[in-house]
Each structure stands twice: as structure tokens, then as C-alpha cells.
Amino acid sequence: MNIYNFKRCYMKKNLFIIPVLLILITIFPSCSKKSSPVSNQVIVGIDSDIESLNPLFSFSGYENNISELLYLKLVQSDWDYENGALIYKPMLAKSWKWNGDSSAITFYLRDDVTWSDGKKVTAEDVVFSFDVYSDEDIQSKLYDTFDNFLLDKSKHIILDKTFEIKDPYTLTIKFKKNSNPSFIDVDLPVIPKHIYDKLDRKKFITLEKDITPVTDGPFNFTKWDKNQAIILTANKNSFLYNPKHIQKIIFKIVPDYNSRLTQLKKGEIDLMEDVRTDDLPSLKSLNFIQISPLPEREYDYIGWNNIDPEVFKKKKKIVPNKLFGDPLVRKALTFAVNRQEIIDEYLGEYGQIAFGPVAPIFKKSFSNLTPLVFSLDSAKFYLKKAGWNDTDRDGILDKNGIKFSFSFYITAGNPRREFASTLLKNNFKSIGIDINIKKIDLQVLIPKLFAKEINAWMLGWVVGIPLDLYTFWHSSSEASQLNFASYKNNMVDKYLEKYENVKSEKLKSELAKKIQALIHKDQPVTFLYWIQNLIAYNKRIQNVKITPLEPIHYSWNWSVNK
């Protein structure tokens, strides 16, 4: 995976960068009690403007959401709650057939799909899309992710060996020998060849200013008022169109959380994410507001740099961290964190203690291990066992002349993490560890993590769907640059490599559980808690489907009570 794409995607979607933007609200029709809401539209409040409507470069969460409303994929993902796994349904492809050994798949496309300029969508558009998504000159969000395809040296898909167009609506895709392909490999928004083929590929990223999106999804692009709103209108020519469903969806940019909350209460927006638990009582008192938690995919954690940052910086050598290189020490530190107190203070019923990287939504892969329960006595025991003692009786542990004292980095402006870090400081002090809390902007912190420059930090991740463990926990610096803690366990590496290559879902689940058990034993980081993203929406919206795949998933099926 191209690390540049990872940085953009994870920083924007999973680590919650919130730029400050100007908002003008007077252009929207009022939905307060003093005026009637528009019956056939829904207004979604979002915290920042998007950067692109181009599906090639839609990195953030809402960019991806909007892209899926404008551009069809071959198949549409959905969530199987019973098995805790992704499933796929027909979309642009009405059906498909894998060959005997799953080395190729034939798609049978719908023949009734047109682009918004009237031209038919055909297999040529599909092949062209894979062509440009894998083009090194374009550097799309999916560049360097086509590992199961036959690629040239620039990691571009070799088209003539991969695709066979049998007729305008029948297409076979052949995968690399001994690969393990799945629908994930074809999960991309298809773009119109007749629009993009005549343009300079090196300028694709700047095209937004020059062209109006030509789309084929359930919604058409209507208007984008920068820092104000993105407006989409139902595509009446789409096979997904239903005149009884919403005819317009507006993404209204409201940067300030309290302003979004107020507008939700007044009916000026219909839906918002990331509702804080302390605002639930006031929202629940309003009989027209529905609260729905998004199933747990997000967790906070404390990162311990397992390697010595100074030696790595100067010599590019990997030696154990003087403070955190010993698993016994990391185990002690986890014992010293009162996770339940933080949950009770900030998350309530919408949080649970985390003890590994596999989200509970992955039912067959989730390992129900016993978490290390808060115990300062246990923390002291393991620190002493690791050789840390207060030899000079100054209240701070030491070993080989090194004091157990370090800087602890958190992102500024996050009340939950600020509370957690203060609690952490007090608990650590009582076991002889001194920490200096440093608040830092995320944009400054992330490069330091990639460079392995700091010892300890607190951040959050959103677990990917499908489950991606290799990127975060394999020791390969090239393939796993998101392994910020520089964790290395040869057996974990071995299981991760098997996990990437096996086809059996049962075997994948077994491997995932083994990986979790080893990570739990080593404690390379301290997993804190799973966090449910709370969605609040006006009950006038019907057919809202809350899944781990985002709250506006399948929003073309929404309707509004009049």
C-alpha cells in the first residue's frame, strides 16, 4: 500500500483532523418548528468541507460516502450482522461467476445504466477505471493496492493479460497466479472513459475546477458551495430511483460541534455523527430525535515505542527502548491504566474495554480474552520483576542509572484524552513513574510517529473493513509503516503472512485469534476502549440503516414522513 495514500486516508478519516471553516447558514431553508421542513430532502451536518468529488482522490470518510452516491461500483458492500462480515450485492454488475479455482471472475453488467450525459455505461468504462486507478502518474487513492493483479514494474495493471471484454456488458477479470482475490479487489467506483480518456492523466487531480462530474449513481451532482454545502439530487434515470424516496440530500458544513447540535435540535439539519455522551440527555428529551450507535470499530490506545528512538534516528538501527522495550514493563503500564473510570466518565454504555486490535463486530475473528484489570499492585509487581526500583528514594523508579521519566503526547482539543492523560499521570506517579504531558497538533504528531521519534503517545484508530492486521502489526518497515510502536514478534509476523494468503474464512478467524493472543501477551501498546460513534437523526427520516459501513450507507432508500 502506498504510504502517502495511507497517511491521507487514516489521518483524515480515522484520526479526526478538524479544520476550522467558515459557515453561512442563511442559504438553507429553515426546518425549525416555526417553518415546515422540506418533505423530500435530508440535510446531513458535517464538520468540514470535502476536498474532492473525484472518486480517484476521495480519501476522507464523507468524500467516500458522497462518491458512492455519485458513482456505481460493480458490487455493493453490506454488513452481515449474524456472521460479522462483509457481504456483496449486485450493483452495476447484475450477476457474476467465479471460475473453478477463483483465479478469474466474469461480471454480467446491467444494460440499463447511463452516465448523466446520456451515454451508456459499458465494460469499457470498467477496464478504463482499473487502468487509471493503478496508474503511477495519477497516484489515485487506490494506487499500489492491486496486489492480486498482474502488474508491471510501475505497479500498473497489465490490461491485456487481465481483462477480457466479451461484449459491452460482459467482462472477465483474471487475477495473478497463486493470489487470493476477493470482491475487495474490484470494490472501486467506476468512472466514465469518454470523459477522462481525452484528458492529461497527470492533471487528473486538478480537474475539479474545470469539469462538472459525469456520474451514474443513485444521485446526480447538483452544486458544491465551498465551505457551505454539497447538494445532490436523486437520479431519476437510475434503476435505484424511487419517487417515494428522498429527492435531495444536502451535506451542510457546520464546523462547530455545538452549532451542529443546536441545528439538529432546531430541525435545521436532520442527521449528525459523533454525538458526545454528555449531550444525550438533552437529545433524548426531544421526541423527534433518534439516537443510534454505530457498531464498535474505533478505539483509543496508548502507544509505547518498542525501539530506542535516538539510536534509530542516528544509526537506523533497531535496539530495544530503554523504557518500553521489555514486555513486562508494558504489561505493568497497562495494569496502571484505569480504563473503566475513563469509560464511566466519558463513554458510559457506549464504550467497552479494549484488549486487542480486532473489533467486536468481527464475530468469528474476535477473541474474547481477559483484559488486564486495573491494579497498581500488579503494576508495581511487574515493574520490580523487570528490574525497576527506586534506588535513590526520590520517588521515581530507576534502572542502570536511567530514570523512568518520559514525555507523553496527546492531540490538543480532545477532552476525553485530556482526562485520560491526567488520570494516567496520577496513577503512574503512585507507582514511581514520572510523565510530562505534551499537547500537540495532529499534523505535527503524525510525522513524528512515522519517523519513530517519540516514546509514548495517545491516539485512536478506526479498524478497517475488511479486517486489516498486517498493516499495523507486521514488523516489516516497508509494508507496515503504521506499526508506529515498531512491534516485532516473529510468530505474529508468520501468522500475519498466512492470514494475508489463506482463502478459508475459518482459518483466517483462527489465525486472527492467535495473533490477538500474542499481542495481548506482549502488550506492544495499551488498548484502552472501543468507542461507539453516536448518530443522532430526525425521526422523520425512515429506512435509515445503521451499520459499521457509515450512517449514510444506502441513503437512496431513505424516505421522509410528511
C-alpha positions, 0 to 999 in steps of 0.5 A: 500500500502506498504510504502517502495514500495511507497517511491521507486516508487514516489521518483524515478519516480515522484520526479526526483532523478538524479544520476550522471553516467558515459557515453561512447558514442563511442559504438553507431553508429553515426546518425549525418548528416555526417553518415546515421542513422540506418533505423530500430532502435530508440535510446531513451536518458535517464538520468540514468541507470535502476536498474532492468529488473525484472518486480517484482522490476521495480519501476522507470518510464523507468524500467516500460516502458522497462518491458512492452516491455519485458513482456505481461500483460493480458490487455493493458492500453490506454488513452481515450482522449474524456472521460479522462480515462483509457481504456483496450485492449486485450493483452495476454488475447484475450477476457474476461467476467465479471460475473453478479455482477463483483465479478469474471472475466474469461480471454480467453488467446491467444494460440499463445504466447511463452516465448523466450525459446520456451515454451508456455505461459499458465494460469499457468504462470498467477496464478504463477505471482499473487502468487509471486507478493503478496508474503511477502518474495519477497516484489515485487513492487506490494506487499500489493496492492491486496486489492480486493483479498482474502488474508491471514494474510501475505497479500498473495493471497489465490490461491485456493479460487481465481483462477480457471484454466479451461484449459491452456488458460482459467482462472477465477479470483474471487475477495473478497466479497463486493470489487470493482475490476477493470482491475487495479487489474490484470494490472501486467506483467506476468512472466514465472513459469518454470523459477522462480518456481525452484528458492529461492523466497527470492533471487528473487531480486538478480537474475539479475546477474545470469539469462538472462530474459525469456520474451514474449513481443513485444521485446526480451532482447538483452544486458544491458551495465551498465551505457551505454545502454539497447538494445532490439530487436523486437520479431519476434515470437510475434503476435505484430511483424511487419517487417515494424516496428522498429527492435531495440530500444536502451535506451542510458544513457546520464546523462547530460541534455545538452549532451542529447540535443546536441545528439538529435540535432546531430541525435545521439539519436532520442527521449528525455523527459523533454525538458526545455522551454528555449531550444525550440527555438533552437529545433524548428529551426531544421526541423527534430525535433518534439516537443510534450507535454505530457498531464498535470499530474505533478505539483509543490506545496508548502507544509505547515505542518498542525501539530506542528512538535516538539510536534509530534516528542516528544509526537506523538501527533497531535496539530495544527502548530503554523504557518500553522495550521489555514486555513486562514493563508494558504489561505493568503500564497497562495494569496502571491504566484505569480504563473503566473510570475513563469509560464511566466518565466519558463513554458510559454504555457506549464504550467497552474495554479494549484488549486487542486490535480486532473489533467486536463486530468481527464475530468469528475473528474476535477473541474474547480474552481477559483484559488486564484489570486495573491494579497498581499492585500488579503494576508495581509487581511487574515493574520490580520483576523487570528490574525497576526500583527506586534506588535513590528514594526520590520517588521515581523508579530507576534502572542502570542509572536511567530514570523512568521519566518520559514525555507523553503526547496527546492531540490538543482539543480532545477532552476525553484524552485530556482526562485520560492523560491526567488520570494516567499521570496520577496513577503512574506517579503512585507507582514511581513513574514520572510523565510530562504531558505534551499537547500537540497538533495532529499534523505535527504528531503524525510525522513524528510517529512515522519517523519513530521519534517519540516514546509514548503517545495517545491516539485512536484508530478506526479498524478497517473493513475488511479486517486489516492486521498486517498493516499495523502489526507486521514488523516489516518497515516497508509494508507496515509503516503504521506499526508506529510502536515498531512491534516485532514478534516473529510468530505474529509476523508468520501468522500475519503472512498466512492470514494475508494468503489463506482463502478459508474464512475459518482459518483466517478467524483462527489465525486472527485469534492467535495473533490477538493472543500474542499481542495481548501477551506482549502488550506492544501498546495499551488498548484502552476502549472501543468507542461507539460513534453516536448518530443522532437523526430526525425521526422523520427520516425512515429506512435509515440503516445503521451499520459499521459501513457509515450512517449514510450507507444506502441513503437512496432508500431513505424516505421522509414522513410528511 
